[in-house]
Amino acid sequence: MAKVHVTTTINGEPEEFLCEPHQSMLDALRGPLGLTGSKEGCGTGDCGACSITLDGRLVCSCLMLAVEAEGKKIGTIEGLAQGDHLHPLQQKFLEWGALQCGICTPGVLVAAKALLEKNPDPTETEVRFWLAGNLCRCTGYDKIVRAVLETAADMRRAA
Amino acid sequence: MNVIANKWIGQRTIRPDGADKVTGRACYAADNTMPGMIWGKVLRSPHAHALIRSIDTSKAEKLPGVKAVVTAKDLVEFPVDKPVPLGIQDMRWMSRNIMAREKALFHGHPIAAVAAINEEVAAEACKLIEVDYEVLPHAIEIEDAIKPHAPILHDFVRFEGKPSNIAGTMVNKVGDVEAGFAEADIVIERTFTTRPVHQGYIEPQACTVSCTADGKVTIWSSSQGQFMVRAMTSFLTGITQSNIRAIPAEIGGGFGAKTIIYLEPLATVLAKKSGRPVKMVMTREEVMRATGPTSGSRSTVKIGAKKDGTLVAAQGTFYLQAGALPGSPLRGPVGCSFSPYYIPNILSTGYDVVSNRSKVAAYRAPGAPLGAFAAECVIDEICEKLGLDPLEFRLKNSSKEGQKAVYGATFGKITFEETVEAALKHPHYKAPLDKNPRPGVKRGRGVASGFWFNAGGESSAQVNITEDGNVAVTTGHPDVGGSRASIANVTAELLGIDHSRISVLIGDTASIGFSNLTGGSRVTFASAIVVTQSTEKVIGQLKERAARIWKIDPDAVTWENGEARPAGPNAGKFPPLSLEDLAAKANEMGGPIGAGTQLNTTGADPGFATHIVDVEVDVDLAIVRVLRYSAVQDVGRALHPSYVEGQIQGGVVQGIGWALSEEYLFDKQGKLENAGFLDYRMPVCSDVPMIEPVMLEIPNPKHPQGVRGVGEAPIVPVLAAITNAVHDALGKRFCDLPLSPPRVSAALDAAAE
């Protein structure tokens, strides 16, 4: 089957790649694009480890076809930090120890960033329901939720 | 004398591997790639139990793009009559687990593996492999596997002289239980069941293996022990350990399950046959069907007490589902269930039951939670019948120093009482609980305790001073949850320098000495010991170098705040020499500075935990929700409190899943029906509240920093604590987990009739 040429924007940079018509965005990211920060935990949209944004909307990249990236803006974990300047969520996760094995962390961070862009002042319940699509088996979620709430408070103060 | 400022131990420092993990740069097993790499796939059995009459791989081999095909014939065959132990595993069973030999023993059992130019071709080739099966009757649940005329999995397994699915037993005994029960004023006996639950790590098993023309094998994989990967691969492929280098990738969760391997030997043989590096990655469905999970169980526990609450006798009979090959964690329920308590008469018996599901793998305190579930629920019922506070009851009956545990050890300075006292004093236990907050909703509170052995064992570390006066520490243990951060704190403390000057790396099997598995709650305990000894040797070298520079006796040098200082009569005579100064002069003063330690560590005293939980039951929807959770545990010394708390919080939430929602469901053909995260329901963020870890820091006198193993004890009490809370809410005792809506609903309906 002929490969499809896709022109897109990834983390603010113009990008082109070739993919199979049936290939998932996650496989394109991890394969030809070399962006292995997005993880495959399930391949069925249940664990959220592959979370990315598509024109600002949070999606599971395992459920998206790579060809759907055509003309769109993709955001991945690799785009969260600006150079060596970590995003406040990344910094707060380190300070709180809000990760153990770290495999879910990229997806959780991408999802949390999408939440704070939509709702800069979430309640604990809102954080918990927003992140309900991101499985973490290590932390029991406690420090993740605290880190997100505290980052939101910091960012509101800084705004 | 070395002055310890206690500046870094107990600090919430940024972990050495943190920046990589929050930016997506950390390299997990599936993130590796190699030039010329091809892909391996596994053909799995579509039957729960079948004789394999023949396997024809010729069509698959002819498919363009296929580079190699392997079956059990390509792996070492171990006769069934002679044990081949490696740690707690037996290679007879491991070889048959990673590739079916005589029979397919569960749905998903590997039959063959293919390597091809890409995943699609490999999957296509798997479909071309022709397997002639003779389907056999199967048994999955314990009661089906042990009933008369049950389908027998293995002809070589005999129990009481007859073919059986009971592959092993374990008995721990003290005193005389019959005499003990005769003394009791109250005896309660109940039978409990738990379902198989999966460890649920988010990273599926994955590896890349290169085998070069000179026979050198390099394995990149995620595991709980690169030395285990090397040893098992060596056993199962017949390649010597000196020709295998196992490089640990970052590990995306294991919880015990990655203390064994599935893919590495297959990828190794495929790489050897094809001459190409081979990558294999399991799908989530493969993970659920064919790795782990832990045992399902059926436990009967009988406990007797005097009217005043003194425990006099306990009997436990624990049947554990081993899966397709022997090896249930019997030691967990048999050894742990009654160990928090001093009970003069105990008979604790475990049965290892093989059945047609995937072979069990370790899961956090293997076997202990299901045993504690039974024992702690019976204790709760005794307390209720005697009208005693369940925590006061535990205090009265707690095990103490000098007493002999049922599993054989004599307790040293143990701290169960302290956990119960802390729970009694905790505001949670005293807080009022409105048991009927609104119509259709009931609330209840429960408590339970738990015990885990903890472990020491073999560990190695190397501490090197870099040429610019900083520090590189290498240990041999995969870091599952922040152990590198703890080791950086320990090293910084001992050397008296900023923790950010210390890099902590996990060595591969060629670069660091043997280190046993990351398991048994042993890594922080054991690696802190070997790192401490190595660092102390380094400090000795530094003092000796300073003495040589100053031309004084090494004993007249102290190490303080990262500097060598002249002491005694020479105090103040010379300006201090910093780590940088001494590193700069290292080569002219005797060579590189560094030291290693390889030890079989001891002194890992057991861990105790006591938990308090409030639950709310929606009576109409039969949903149980956890409202508040407090988990008390003696952690010895929290080298890095965030990651100690994280172990407790994570362990509790895994226990909540086990208690409320997780279970393996099989259809009539023995196929797992819920082999994915949608239908196998692990707790998500909105299912749970904050989990309060209550860390007691009572230093372990046998450890240089006072560390006690932490990771496993916090899952042990959870099942019972929640079940006891549900009883408090509904007035009904549940004996079968999980307390999922269908099960709670059925019980409520039955009670209403």
Interface residues (C-beta under 8 A of the other chain):
Chain A: R30 L35 T36 G37 S38 K39 E40 G41 C42 G43 T44 D46 C47 A49 T76 I77 E78 L80 A81 L86 Q90 F93 L94 E95 W96 G97 L99 Q100 C101 G102 I103 C104 T105 P106 L109 T125 V127 R128 F129 L131 A132 G133 N134 L135 C136 R137 C138 T139 G140 Y141 D142 K143 I144 V145 R146
Chain B: R12 I14 R15 D17 G18 A19 K21 V22 T23 G24 R25 A26 C27 Y28 A30 D31 Q199 G200 Y201 I202 E203 P204 E250 I251 G252 G253 G254 F255 V281 T283 R284 V480 G481 G482 A485 H640 S642 Y643 E645 G646 Q647 Q649 G650 G651 V652 V653 Q654 G676 F677 L678 M682 P683 V684 C685 S686 D687 V688 M690 I691
